[in-house]
Amino acid sequence: MAVSDLLPHGALRGVKVLDLTRILAGPTTTQLLGDLGADVIKVENPGTGGDDTRQWGTSVAEDADLTPYFMAANRNKRSLALDISQPEGQQIIRRLAAQADVLMENFKPGGLARYGLDYDSLRDSCPRLVYGSISGYGQTGPNREKPGYDLMAQGYGGMMSLTGAPDGAPMKAGVGIADVMCGMYAAVGILSALRHRDLTGEGQQVEVALVDSQIAWLINEGVGYLNTGQLPVRRGNEHPSILPYGTYATSDGHVILAVGNDRQFRRFMRFLALEGLADDPRFATNPARLDNRMALNDILIPALRRHSTDAVIAAMEAAKVPVGPVQTLDQVFASDQVAARDLVITMESNGTPLKLLGNPLKFSRTPVTYRKPPPACGADSDGILATDRPFEDD
């Protein structure tokens, strides 16, 4: 088969993934692999109704538990209903693992050992297998036994201490970003391990924790604390190192401004008819503005309230000062930009159209593909179990 014939199927065509994950971090990983062309078999416990997120909200399909939460991370997968606590289920998993390139799981550390399905139990019989493990706190350390949820990771890892109004309570992000970022790190790890396996024939375990990944993306705030010993404070939507940078009230709403250098600040002040501030030694440079944050905000905030959101955006775009709106989801998904970037896709499940978020990756030669809608629990069990080759042909 010519290389050009493979292009529509994605770069991971032929990669077989056995997915024992549930909720969000693990399913994010395996959906991404599926979008890139991998064949993903999602194993779900029929005794519990399948993936927990099938019950998190209201289903959009009458014949399946397809909630928005479940649909967000489970396209391009086939569902196998299987109880791995039973010997027959364990035997089936071992058979599938022997044919798989990747096994992903997010049980508590040691949780699969009692079934003989942990990495140490499988690596001798499946030496080429890349075994991915996601947990709350990791396979080692004093907290390894604790359950992991996104909210706990944001709290334990410090992100909530940075998020929220200065005089308000610690605040989580609006979606499960710790789960999603953990899934992204896991996907990078899986792809790296596959590269190593293809070069050497040697599989390995890839292990990532929600808390570890959350701490890793503290980025400048984490590095700043480590090198200065100074605890950062919550600043709402303001930036700790740049000013003006944040969300500001206008006469009819809010606008985002990211004034990244002194030249932009001068142009911004010209719009507000406050040119003198650009030469004021308290505000002429970004370090000076940071030292005099409250004094500058006392001037800027009332000045911006005299202008409409559209007027600020138009003027700042003309002046080449970074600016943007604060959009609600109806505005987001009605935008021409979303349409141009294919960020909303439609798939059909038994006659029911399902609208999903598109994959943001763009490839010039191996584009992502949307081959299978999020499945009903166990929808593919018969086909998977009826053959000696349960994964789809290359």
KOLLUMMAR-712480 format. One record per atom (N, C-alpha, C): residue in one letter; x, y, z. Coordinates in steps of 0.001 Angstrom, whole numbers, padded with zeros to 6 digits, always signed. Example, Ala and Ser with C-alpha at 12.3 -4.5 7.8 and 13.67 -1.06 7.14 Angstrom:
% residues 2
A+013190-005690+007800 A+012300-004500+007800 A+013200-003300+007800 S+012850-002250+007080 S+013670-001060+007140 S+012900+000030+007870 
END
This chain:
% residues 394
M+000840-001194+000000 M+000000+000000+000000 M+000877+001246+000000 A+000552+002190-000840 A+001333+003415-000936 A+001136+004268+000306 V+002177+005053+000628 V+002080+005929+001785 V+000896+006874+001662 S+000652+007365+000437 S-000448+008302+000246 S-001791+007691+000599 D-001911+006354+000485 D-003161+005693+000842 D-003394+005701+002341 L-002321+005860+003132 L-002449+005836+004589 L-002818+007188+005171 L-002600+008226+004421 L-002743+009570+004971 L-004112+009856+005575 P-005212+009454+004952 P-006513+009790+005549 P-006785+009093+006872 H-005979+008112+007234 H-006262+007323+008427 H-005475+007779+009647 G-004605+008750+009499 G-003869+009261+010637 G-002529+008587+010833 A-001639+009299+011524 A-000268+008835+011702 A-000174+007574+012549 L-001169+007315+013405 L-001115+006144+014286 L-001941+004977+013762 R-002237+004978+012480 R-002964+003839+011927 R-002172+002559+012169 G-002853+001536+012671 G-002209+000273+012973 G-001794+000138+014423 V-001794+001233+015172 V-001484+001158+016608 V-002735+000714+017352 K-002579-000283+018207 K-003715-000881+018911 K-003644-000501+020389 V-004726+000080+020892 V-004756+000605+022260 V-005853-000103+023053 L-005469-000666+024176 L-006419-001271+025114 L-006625-000268+026250 D-007834+000246+026362 D-008125+001375+027245 D-008908+000891+028469 L-008257+000883+029628 L-008914+000511+030885 L-009184+001741+031742 T-009222+002900+031130 T-009380+004139+031893 T-010830+004594+031921 R-011098+005523+032820 R-012432+006100+032937 R-012315+007539+033438 I-013403+008231+033386 I-013590+009635+033782 I-012917+010553+032751 L-011763+011213+033027 L-011317+012241+032082 L-009846+012160+031683 A-008920+012045+032636 A-007503+012115+032273 A-007128+010984+031315 G-007433+009737+031683 G-007119+008603+030819 G-007876+008639+029507 P-009206+008836+029543 P-009935+008925+028286 P-009478+010053+027371 T-008979+011165+027943 T-008410+012222+027109 T-007208+011697+026335 T-006357+010939+027025 T-005182+010345+026377 T-005592+009439+025228 T-006494+008514+025489 T-006836+007509+024489 T-007670+008096+023352 Q-008489+009107+023635 Q-009204+009757+022535 Q-008214+010450+021605 L-007211+011098+022169 L-006204+011750+021337 L-005489+010730+020460 L-005125+009585+021028 L-004486+008534+020232 L-005442+008033+019146 G-006719+007918+019501 G-007703+007500+018509 G-007866+008508+017396 D-007883+009795+017733 D-007981+010836+016708 D-006805+010770+015743 L-005664+010342+016248 L-004465+010254+015420 L-004403+008955+014625 G-005445+008124+014745 G-005551+006942+013899 G-005502+005610+014607 A-005215+005604+015913 A-005120+004330+016631 A-006485+003668+016763 D-006474+002344+016845 D-007682+001560+017120 D-007772+001382+018637 V-008818+001919+019249 V-008938+001935+020706 V-010120+001068+021142 I-009855+000086+021978 I-010902-000708+022613 I-011050-000221+024051 K-012199+000329+024363 K-012476+000849+025701 K-013188-000229+026510 V-012586-000634+027616 V-013154-001667+028470 V-013973-001002+029573 E-015246-001423+029702 E-016139-000831+030697 E-016801-001925+031519 N-016977-001644+032788 N-017598-002606+033701 N-019120-002541+033559 P-019749-003605+033050 P-021208-003551+032866 P-021956-003487+034192 G-021339-003976+035272 G-022009-003975+036566 G-022190-002598+037164 T-021375-001636+036706 T-021479-000268+037219 T-022050+000696+036197 G-022494+000170+035065 G-023029+001036+034021 G-021973+001635+033125 G-020740+001130+033219 G-019681+001639+032360 G-018955+002811+032986 D-018299+003576+032155 D-017544+004750+032586 D-018416+005631+033482 D-017847+006080+034599 D-018599+006905+035553 D-019285+008093+034896 T-018615+008682+033897 T-019142+009919+033311 T-020387+009690+032469 R-020732+008436+032202 R-022006+008181+031519 R-023185+008649+032369 Q-022971+008782+033679 Q-024034+009210+034594 Q-023868+010664+035034 W-022855+011357+034527 W-022582+012728+034953 W-023285+013715+034026 G-024568+013860+034234 G-025354+014760+033403 G-026487+014021+032723 T-027107+014679+031790 T-028249+014128+031065 T-027806+013632+029700 S-028200+012408+029372 S-027821+011834+028090 S-028482+012591+026950 V-027760+012712+025840 V-028321+013370+024662 V-028901+012362+023686 A-028788+011072+024000 A-029315+010023+023124 A-030224+009107+023930 E-031361+008759+023361 E-032332+007943+024077 E-031853+006515+024295 D-031042+005997+023387 D-030671+004589+023440 D-029288+004340+024027 A-028656+005358+024593 A-027309+005174+025149 A-027046+006246+026195 D-026169+005922+027136 D-025794+006892+028164 D-024682+007783+027624 L-025047+008676+026741 L-024087+009577+026115 L-024273+010978+026677 T-023671+011230+027828 T-023707+012563+028421 T-022626+013427+027772 P-022761+014749+027835 P-021696+015603+027299 P-020336+015293+027901 Y-020285+014975+029197 Y-019007+014681+029838 Y-018366+013446+029207 F-019161+012396+029007 F-018628+011183+028393 F-018223+011436+026946 M-019069+012123+026200 M-018800+012335+024784 M-017547+013160+024556 A-017198+014017+025520 A-016064+014907+025343 A-014742+014174+025220 A-014658+012919+025701 A-013368+012232+025726 A-013427+010798+025240 N-014456+010423+024455 N-014594+008999+024118 N-015018+008719+022690 R-014699+009603+021764 R-014924+009253+020362 R-013762+008382+019890 N-013925+007833+018685 N-012903+006981+018068 N-012507+005811+018967 K-013521+005245+019647 K-013291+004074+020495 K-014418+003062+020268 R-014089+001784+020494 R-015110+000736+020557 R-015249+000300+022003 S-016472+000048+022441 S-016726-000283+023843 S-016911-001785+024033 L-016138-002316+024984 L-016229-003723+025370 L-016694-003790+026819 A-017871-004355+027058 A-018381-004525+028416 A-017757-005785+029007 L-016998-005614+030106 L-016229-006726+030638 L-015966-006500+032123 D-016174-007536+032916 D-015898-007469+034347 D-014525-008081+034601 I-013533-007237+034826 I-012174-007748+034986 I-011923-008323+036379 S-012921-008237+037261 S-012759-008886+038572 S-012991-010389+038476 Q-013529-010842+037335 Q-013784-012260+037129 Q-012652-012896+036317 P-012329-014175+036601 P-011234-014839+035874 P-011395-014786+034363 E-012625-014951+033882 E-012833-014909+032430 E-012478-013537+031872 G-012878-012480+032595 G-012548-011132+032156 G-011051-010888+032148 Q-010355-011385+033149 Q-008897-011225+033223 Q-008214-011955+032068 Q-008737-013121+031736 Q-008158-013880+030624 Q-008315-013116+029309 I-009483-012490+029143 I-009715-011725+027916 I-008772-010525+027848 I-008567-009843+028973 I-007659-008698+028980 I-006241-009134+028615 R-005809-010267+029118 R-004460-010747+028788 R-004347-011050+027293 R-005413-011619+026743 R-005389-011898+025296 R-005326-010608+024486 L-006110-009613+024908 L-006096-008334+024212 L-004754-007630+024380 A-004197-007676+025588 A-002918-007019+025839 A-001810-007617+024985 A-001882-008932+024738 A-000859-009593+023936 A-000880-009111+022491 Q-002020-008567+022044 Q-002135-008079+020679 Q-002017-006560+020591 A-002002-005901+021738 A-002023-004439+021772 A-000619-003862+021724 D-000537-002627+021282 D+000698-001847+021376 D+000735-001048+022664 V-000450-000617+023107 V-000554+000252+024281 V-001671-000254+025176 L-001420-000270+026475 L-002471-000469+027468 L-002474+000756+028366 M-003627+001400+028516 M-003752+002560+029398 M-004674+002194+030553 E-004271+002561+031787 E-005116+002305+032949 E-004984+003464+033936 N-006034+003676+034729 N-005967+004709+035767 N-006576+004207+037079 F-006257+002964+037406 F-006632+002418+038702 F-005703+002993+039772 K-006115+002870+041045 K-005192+003225+042115 K-003935+002370+042000 P-002776+002915+042383 P-001556+002108+042325 P-001730+000763+043030 G-001400-000287+042314 G-001562-001640+042844 G-002931-002222+042631 G-003881-001425+042118 G-005248-001901+041980 G-005410-003038+040996 L-004591-003081+039953 L-004690-004150+038957 L-003847-005357+039304 A-002970-005217+040311 A-002103-006348+040682 A-002926-007527+041188 R-004027-007254+041874 R-004839-008353+042410 R-005501-009174+041319 Y-005556-008595+040104 Y-006119-009333+038973 Y-005028-009882+038060 G-003766-009634+038414 G-002678-010065+037556 G-002596-009281+036266 L-003040-008007+036316 L-003076-007185+035106 L-002210-005932+035231 D-001382-005870+036278 D-000472-004741+036432 D+000715-004910+035487 Y+001551-003879+035411 Y+002671-003921+034470 Y+003611-005078+034745 D+003970-005292+036016 D+004907-006361+036343 D+004370-007730+035959 S+003043-007893+036012 S+002444-009184+035664 S+002387-009418+034163 L+002402-008343+033371 L+002218-008470+031931 L+003498-008307+031125 R+004530-007718+031708 R+005655-007333+030863 R+006430-008516+030298 D+006490-009640+030995 D+007216-010788+030456 D+006469-011417+029284 S+005136-011495+029399 S+004350-012086+028321 S+004081-011094+027188 C+004232-009803+027481 C+003975-008757+026478 C+005162-007792+026457 P+006342-008248+026032 P+007554-007420+026148 P+007537-006162+025303 R+006703-006096+024274 R+006640-004915+023411 R+005557-003933+023846 L+004834-004270+024888 L+003693-003459+025291 L+004143-002167+025980 V+003558-001042+025550 V+003710+000231+026254 V+002543+000334+027226 Y+002855+000369+028499 Y+001844+000280+029561 Y+001742+001646+030237 G+000641+002345+030011 G+000459+003679+030565 G-000367+003653+031839 S+000125+004311+032885 S-000566+004350+034176 S-000766+005796+034614 I-002010+006135+034909 I-002361+007455+035431 I-002968+007260+036813 S-002532+008075+037755 S-003102+008023+039104 S-003116+009425+039687 G-003691+009552+040877 G-003800+010860+041483 G-002469+011420+041925 Y-001693+010602+042675 Y-000448+011072+043261 Y+000776+010304+042784 G+000596+009306+041947 G+001742+008573+041433 G+001893+007198+042058 Q+002741+006393+041458 Q+002962+005023+041910 Q+003856+004953+043147 T+004506+006045+043489 T+005387+006090+044656 T+005018+007296+045506 G+005621+007376+046700 G+005385+008511+047580 G+004344+008208+048640 P+004310+009015+049688 P+003411+008734+050816 P+001934+008849+050479 N+001592+009528+049392 N+000180+009717+049048 N-000305+008766+047957 R+000494+007778+047613 R+000167+006922+046464 R-001181+006226+046601 E-001640+005970+047825 E-002892+005255+048027 E-004115+006156+047941 K-003899+007463+047939 K-005042+008376+047966 K-005694+008458+046585 P-007018+008586+046554 P-007697+008745+045264 P-007378+010097+044660 G-007458+010173+043357 G-007137+011419+042672 G-008299+011956+041870 Y-008683+013175+042136 Y-009694+013877+041349 Y-009142+015240+040960 D-009654+015778+039889 D-009154+017042+039365 D-009141+018136+040437 L-010223+018285+041155 L-010305+019342+042163 L-009220+019177+043222 M-008991+017945+043664 M-007956+017694+044656 M-006576+018015+044100 A-006351+017697+042842 A-005054+017988+042226 A-004824+019489+042132 Q-005855+020232+041748 Q-005706+021683+041672 Q-005430+022279+043049 G-006052+021705+044077 G-005829+022196+045425 G-004473+021801+045966 Y-004132+020513+045882 Y-002869+020023+046442 Y-001677+020603+045698 G-001807+020745+044382 G-000683+021195+043568 G-000471+022690+043549 G-001319+023455+044223 G-001082+024888+044350 G-001837+025778+043382 M-002457+025202+042339 M-003105+026047+041347 M-004243+026867+041934 M-005015+026285+042835 M-006139+027025+043416 M-005666+028201+044254 S-004477+028091+044840 S-003967+029207+045644 S-003615+030407+044777 L-003453+030183+043471 L-003111+031261+042544 L-004329+031837+041838 T-005473+031160+041958 T-006627+031464+041117 T-007757+032050+041956 G-008331+033148+041466 G-009432+033788+042163 G-009124+035245+042458 A-010130+035948+042969 A-009976+037360+043300 A-009041+037525+044493 P-008306+038635+044556 P-007363+038843+045666 P-008003+038713+047044 D-009239+039151+047173 D-009915+039094+048470 D-010952+037986+048532 G-010881+037051+047571 G-011855+035975+047531 G-011260+034647+047957 A-012053+033601+047789 A-011609+032256+048144 A-010744+031673+047036 P-009879+030694+047365 P-009171+029964+046313 P-010179+029383+045324 M-009810+029369+044048 M-010769+029033+043008 M-010184+028026+042034 K-010972+027015+041686 K-010550+026072+040652 K-010846+026649+039275 A-010240+026075+038264 A-010577+026429+036894 A-011982+025931+036569 G-012598+026504+035534 G-013985+026181+035215 G-014208+024791+034666 V-013158+024151+034175 V-013240+022768+033704 V-012105+021976+034340 G-012107+020654+034122 G-011124+019781+034762 G-009760+019854+034108 I-009119+021001+034220 I-007874+021225+033482 I-006738+020359+033992 A-006721+020010+035285 A-005668+019120+035786 A-005789+017741+035141 D-007012+017244+034997 D-007234+015979+034298 D-006769+016061+032845 V-007178+017125+032170 V-006868+017252+030741 V-005367+017364+030514 M-004692+018190+031331 M-003253+018333+031154 M-002518+017045+031485 C-002990+016310+032483 C-002396+015006+032779 C-002545+014086+031578 G-003714+014104+030958 G-003920+013291+029765 G-003004+013683+028626 M-002743+014980+028479 M-001835+015434+027429 M-000404+014962+027693 Y+000056+015112+028951 Y+001388+014610+029288 Y+001474+013108+029021 A+000412+012391+029392 A+000418+010940+029183 A+000521+010594+027705 A-000189+011328+026858 A-000136+011056+025425 A+001268+011275+024879 V+001930+012350+025331 V+003305+012595+024898 V+004211+011447+025349 G+004012+010992+026588 G+004812+009881+027090 G+004583+008606+026303 I+003323+008318+025979 I+002999+007111+025208 I+003654+007161+023833 L+003572+008294+023166 L+004165+008406+021831 L+005681+008260+021897 S+006300+008803+022942 S+007746+008663+023100 S+008125+007201+023336 A+007352+006510+024157 A+007625+005098+024433 A+007415+004241+023196 L+006429+004582+022371 L+006223+003855+021117 L+007412+004051+020177 R+007947+005262+020160 R+009131+005516+019340 R+010298+004635+019802 H+010495+004580+021121 H+011558+003732+021680 H+011296+002263+021365 R+010056+001835+021500 R+009707+000442+021218 R+009976+000094+019757 D+009623+001021+018862 D+009821+000745+017447 D+011306+000668+017088 L+012143+001382+017829 L+013579+001358+017570 L+014273+000153+018199 T+013762-000283+019355 T+014470-001310+020135 T+013691-002596+020338 G+012381-002559+020101 G+011545-003718+020397 G+011164-003827+021856 E+011530-002851+022642 E+011349-002912+024086 E+010199-002019+024543 G+009192-002631+025175 G+008133-001858+025794 G+008569-001306+027138 Q+007695-000532+027773 Q+007999+000017+029090 Q+006719+000566+029710 Q+006818+000931+030992 Q+005700+001590+031667 Q+005896+003103+031616 V+004827+003797+031270 V+004798+005261+031302 V+003846+005653+032412 E+004350+006391+033383 E+003559+006697+034575 E+003477+008200+034790 V+002271+008712+035003 V+002077+010139+035240 V+000958+010307+036254 A+001085+011329+037087 A+000105+011589+038135 A-000555+012950+037923 L-001819+013057+038323 L-002513+014336+038225 L-001757+015440+038958 V-001345+015146+040196 V-000669+016170+040989 V+000684+016527+040376 D+001438+015532+039910 D+002736+015815+039290 D+002578+016745+038100 S+001646+016424+037214 S+001483+017232+036014 S+000966+018624+036362 Q+000101+018709+037365 Q-000398+020026+037769 Q+000720+020893+038329 I+001594+020309+039147 I+002727+021073+039679 I+003663+021493+038545 A+003836+020630+037546 A+004729+020947+036433 A+004244+022165+035659 W+002923+022373+035602 W+002468+023555+034859 W+002130+024747+035760 L+002781+024808+036920 L+002811+026064+037680 L+003726+027081+036998 I+004537+026632+036107 I+005465+027400+035256 I+006107+028570+036007 N+005898+029808+035547 N+006647+030937+036101 N+006364+031165+037582 E+005145+030900+038025 E+004847+031104+039439 E+005594+030090+040302 G+005654+028845+039849 G+006390+027838+040595 G+007875+028116+040612 V+008434+028454+039451 V+009863+028742+039380 V+010193+030004+040171 G+009285+030987+040114 G+009514+032204+040881 G+009608+031933+042370 Y+008687+031134+042894 Y+008734+030813+044323 Y+010003+030052+044676 L+010363+029065+043851 L+011535+028245+044159 L+012812+029075+044252 N+012881+030160+043480 N+014106+030945+043435 N+014088+032182+044324 T+012914+032585+044791 T+012849+033778+045648 T+012320+033481+047037 G+011570+032365+047157 G+010946+032065+048434 G+009725+032895+048729 Q+009308+033709+047781 Q+008148+034571+047979 Q+006890+033887+047442 L+005870+033785+048290 L+004611+033184+047862 L+003854+034137+046945 P+003429+033653+045775 P+002600+034493+044916 P+001223+034685+045527 V+000551+035732+045112 V-000789+036021+045627 V-001786+035960+044481 R-003043+035755+044851 R-004099+035764+043834 R-004304+037192+043331 R-004393+037327+042027 R-004589+038638+041422 R-005792+038669+040492 G-006716+037726+040672 G-007846+037701+039755 G-007356+037425+038353 N-007708+038306+037401 N-007282+038127+036016 N-006036+038936+035670 E-005442+039591+036651 E-004224+040335+036376 E-003018+039403+036338 H-001962+039876+035680 H-000731+039100+035526 H+000258+039499+036605 P+000995+038537+037178 P+001961+038903+038217 P+003160+039684+037699 S+003437+039582+036378 S+004683+040152+035852 S+004490+041192+034758 I+003262+041447+034360 I+002990+042401+033280 I+001804+043272+033688 L+001872+044553+033387 L+000770+045475+033672 L+000796+046609+032645 P-000384+046935+032084 P-001716+046347+032267 P-001851+045027+031511 Y-002438+044065+032174 Y-002649+042748+031587 Y-003763+042101+032382 G-004949+041966+031767 G-006047+041364+032497 G-007376+041680+031863 T-008427+041503+032631 T-009793+041772+032196 T-010261+043059+032850 Y-010763+043980+032024 Y-011148+045296+032525 Y-012595+045588+032148 A-013316+046209+033059 A-014706+046586+032807 A-014760+047765+031847 T-015731+047681+030933 T-016019+048791+030024 T-017406+049325+030357 S-017905+050246+029528 S-019228+050811+029797 S-020338+049795+029588 D-020052+048720+028818 D-021112+047750+028512 D-020670+046302+028657 G-019559+046052+029310 G-019111+044675+029458 G-017685+044605+029967 H-016900+043733+029344 H-015507+043562+029743 H-014641+043385+028503 V-013371+043713+028654 V-012410+043562+027577 V-011110+043036+028169 I-010393+042239+027374 I-009090+041730+027783 I-008010+042579+027129 L-007073+043039+027940 L-005930+043796+027447 L-004652+043106+027892 A-003688+043018+026983 A-002384+042414+027294 A-001303+043348+026765 V-001017+044375+027537 V-000060+045407+027127 V+001333+044893+027471 G+002012+044317+026500 G+003200+043538+026775 G+004502+044298+026818 N+004521+045547+026367 N+005778+046306+026418 N+005477+047793+026530 D+006520+048578+026707 D+006350+050004+026963 D+005832+050747+025738 R+006167+050314+024540 R+005653+050953+023319 R+004147+050763+023222 Q+003679+049556+023535 Q+002239+049323+023533 Q+001555+050159+024617 F+002194+050290+025757 F+001605+051093+026831 F+001436+052543+026387 R+002417+053081+025690 R+002309+054457+025214 R+001132+054614+024254 R+000952+053659+023353 R-000171+053733+022415 R-001505+053571+023134 F-001532+052729+024149 F-002738+052549+024952 F-003104+053845+025667 M-002116+054518+026239 M-002375+055772+026941 M-002871+056855+025978 R-002375+056802+024732 R-002840+057783+023739 R-004331+057621+023488 F-004798+056395+023418 F-006231+056156+023229 F-007043+056699+024399 L-006540+056537+025613 L-007274+056993+026794 L-007071+058479+027074 A-006315+059154+026201 A-005996+060577+026408 A-005259+060787+027728 L-004373+059848+028028 L-003568+059906+029250 L-002080+059814+028887 E-001679+060514+027811 E-000320+060393+027313 E+000734+060672+028374 G+000422+061555+029303 G+001409+061907+030314 G+001840+060743+031176 L+000978+059725+031311 L+001337+058587+032150 L+002492+057784+031554 A+002628+057820+030230 A+003709+057068+029593 A+005070+057664+029908 D+005106+058914+030329 D+006372+059549+030705 D+006530+059677+032217 D+005483+059351+032936 D+005554+059400+034399 D+006510+058313+034885 P+007540+058651+035665 P+008500+057622+036093 P+007864+056476+036867 R+006660+056674+037419 R+005980+055595+038129 R+005447+054541+037167 F+005235+054939+035894 F+004535+054058+034955 F+005260+053885+033623 A+006388+054512+033430 A+007037+054527+032120 A+007567+053165+031704 T+007932+052331+032662 T+008444+050996+032347 T+007591+049942+033039 N+007660+048723+032516 N+006862+047661+033120 N+007248+047391+034569 P+008538+047328+034920 P+008871+047151+036345 P+008309+048262+037221 A+008344+049496+036723 A+007789+050604+037497 A+006284+050454+037655 R+005621+050021+036597 R+004172+049837+036676 R+003811+048757+037697 L+004602+047707+037742 L+004349+046654+038729 L+004526+047183+040151 D+005526+048030+040341 D+005753+048599+041672 D+004629+049540+042083 N+003939+050080+041100 N+002877+051050+041377 N+001538+050560+040823 R+001312+049257+040954 R+000133+048597+040386 R-001168+049283+040826 M-001345+049479+042113 M-002608+050033+042609 M-002827+051450+042116 A-001777+052258+042086 A-001917+053641+041621 A-002319+053685+040150 L-001721+052811+039334 L-002071+052787+037908 L-003498+052291+037719 N-003875+051235+038425 N-005236+050725+038291 N-006272+051758+038719 D-005948+052562+039708 D-006885+053605+040159 D-007169+054610+039050 I-006237+054748+038118 I-006431+055656+036980 I-007072+054931+035803 L-006561+053726+035487 L-007014+053022+034287 L-008452+052530+034394 I-008815+051972+035524 I-010130+051334+035640 I-011268+052309+035364 P-011309+053497+035989 P-012393+054431+035652 P-012280+054979+034228 A-011048+055101+033715 A-010894+055619+032351 A-011476+054654+031327 L-011243+053367+031524 L-011770+052374+030583 L-013280+052271+030659 R-013860+052508+031811 R-015313+052418+031955 R-016047+053465+031119 R-015353+054453+030624 R-015991+055476+029801 R-016129+055044+028342 H-015571+053898+028000 H-015590+053438+026612 H-016318+052098+026499 S-016931+051865+025356 S-017598+050586+025124 S-016577+049509+024779 T-016994+048277+024916 T-016114+047159+024581 T-015691+047214+023123 D-016650+047434+022223 D-016324+047473+020796 D-015357+048599+020478 A-015525+049750+021143 A-014641+050890+020876 A-013215+050584+021328 V-013070+049959+022485 V-011731+049617+022971 V-011072+048612+022043 I-011823+047588+021651 I-011247+046558+020783 I-010829+047155+019442 A-011687+047969+018852 A-011365+048568+017557 A-010130+049461+017653 A-010071+050270+018695 A-008941+051186+018838 A-007642+050452+019113 M-007677+049427+019956 M-006464+048693+020286 M-005991+047839+019111 E-006906+047282+018363 E-006487+046531+017183 E-005811+047456+016181 A-006364+048663+016012 A-005741+049630+015108 A-004372+050058+015611 A-004215+050133+016932 A-002938+050544+017527 A-001988+049380+017734 K-002408+048189+017352 K-001604+046970+017501 K-001221+046710+018963 V-002220+046875+019822 V-002094+046514+021223 V-002953+045274+021440 P-002408+044186+021952 P-003188+042952+022116 P-004472+043177+022915 V-005584+042764+022338 V-006886+043014+022934 V-007842+041913+022508 G-008873+041670+023286 G-009843+040662+022905 G-011088+040734+023768 P-012153+040075+023333 P-013402+040062+024091 P-013427+038931+025105 V-014349+038992+026020 V-014659+037883+026919 V-015966+037286+026409 Q-015879+036179+025704 Q-017044+035636+025025 Q-017738+034556+025848 T-019048+034523+025758 T-019810+033403+026275 T-019810+032297+025224 L-020202+031090+025617 L-020066+029960+024698 L-020909+030115+023443 D-022049+030775+023541 D-022842+030984+022324 D-022085+031866+021332 Q-021342+032839+021856 Q-020536+033686+020980 Q-019340+032925+020430 V-018733+032112+021275 V-017576+031310+020828 V-017955+030448+019635 F-019029+029666+019793 F-019341+028673+018775 F-020053+029262+017561 A-020465+030523+017637 A-021043+031195+016470 A-019989+031936+015665 S-018756+031929+016126 S-017735+032755+015484 S-017221+032128+014192 D-016822+032997+013273 D-016241+032538+012016 D-014917+031814+012252 Q-014196+032208+013306 Q-012910+031586+013595 Q-013078+030110+013947 V-014083+029806+014756 V-014352+028413+015120 V-014692+027597+013883 A-015507+028172+013010 A-015871+027466+011780 A-014651+027238+010893 A-013806+028256+010767 A-012641+028148+009902 A-011652+027109+010402 R-011605+026898+011704 R-010637+025969+012292 R-011242+024591+012576 D-012487+024368+012155 D-013134+023053+012338 D-013122+022610+013793 L-013466+023525+014691 L-013433+023221+016119 L-014750+022665+016644 V-015742+022562+015775 V-016982+021846+016095 V-017197+020814+015003 I-017393+019568+015398 I-017661+018506+014431 I-018994+017852+014790 T-019592+017184+013824 T-020847+016466+014051 T-020655+015006+013678 M-021010+014122+014606 M-020989+012693+014343 M-022384+012154+014635 E-022702+011007+014090 E-024040+010440+014248 E-023981+009128+014999 S-024852+008964+016001 S-024957+007728+016761 S-026379+007197+016659 N-026556+006137+015872 N-027876+005528+015678 N-028930+006560+015310 G-028566+007439+014402 G-029503+008440+013911 G-029529+009719+014716 T-028845+009764+015843 T-028815+010973+016669 T-027549+011758+016356 P-027684+013005+015879 P-026489+013807+015618 P-025859+014261+016929 L-024555+014121+017021 L-023804+014519+018213 L-022798+015594+017820 K-022898+016730+018447 K-021919+017788+018201 K-020797+017666+019225 L-019558+017662+018732 L-018385+017473+019576 L-017352+018548+019285 L-016419+018704+020207 L-015315+019631+020010 L-014277+018993+019102 G-013814+019724+018110 G-012820+019194+017200 G-011448+019146+017828 N-010605+018270+017298 N-009224+018174+017755 N-008446+019385+017240 P-007659+020055+018089 P-006964+021260+017637 P-005720+021002+016807 L-005261+019754+016722 L-004045+019461+015963 L-004321+019526+014465 K-003429+020178+013753 K-003520+020274+012297 K-002250+019692+011688 F-002400+018730+010782 F-001271+018082+010127 F-001356+018321+008621 S-000217+018542+008000 S-000227+018747+006552 S-000306+017427+005790 R+000092+016312+006432 R+000109+015039+005729 R-000740+013945+006380 T-000890+013983+007682 T-001630+012918+008372 T-002700+013537+009278 P-003756+014060+008700 P-004756+014760+009515 P-005460+013826+010495 V-005965+014430+011569 V-006783+013649+012497 V-008035+013187+011767 T-008606+012094+012250 T-009811+011557+011629 T-010854+011291+012708 Y-012108+011406+012328 Y-013234+011155+013235 Y-014026+009989+012653 R-013701+008796+013125 R-014228+007580+012504 R-015395+006962+013266 K-015399+007119+014579 K-016421+006452+015393 K-016962+007432+016424 P-018277+007526+016544 P-018859+008383+017581 P-018662+007749+018957 P-018819+008510+020023 P-018758+007904+021361 P-019733+006734+021437 P-019284+005582+021926 P-020103+004376+021856 P-021032+004200+023051 A-022111+003475+022853 A-022910+002993+023983 A-022091+001951+024729 C-022366+001782+026002 C-021598+000832+026819 C-021779-000584+026275 G-020667-001207+025919 G-020708-002580+025422 G-021167-002720+023998 A-021276-001614+023260 A-021840-001666+021904 A-021047-002572+020976 D-019759-002753+021236 D-018916-003515+020316 D-018445-004848+020898 S-019029-005231+022025 S-018562-006438+022714 S-018616-007675+021834 D-019740-007894+021180 D-019897-009121+020395 D-018837-009217+019302 G-018622-008127+018588 G-017646-008146+017507 G-016226-008343+018003 I-015900-007738+019146 I-014551-007851+019690 I-014282-009270+020188 L-015261-009868+020845 L-015070-011180+021466 L-015238-012335+020485 A-015812-012054+019322 A-016130-013135+018394 A-014969-013521+017488 T-013846-012851+017609 T-012743-013110+016696 T-011441-013277+017448 D-010515-013992+016821 D-009180-014132+017390 D-008353-012867+017163 R-008855-011995+016289 R-008183-010719+016032 R-009152-009591+016419 P-009242-009316+017711 P-010260-008355+018177 P-009979-006926+017754 F-008718-006607+017492 F-008422-005265+016971 F-008677-005256+015486 E-008962-004069+014977 E-009267-003964+013562 E-008010-004173+012733 D-008200-004653+011494 D-007078-004893+010621 D-006366-003597+010291 D-005044-003700+010085 D-004270-002557+009660 D-004702-002089+008282 
END
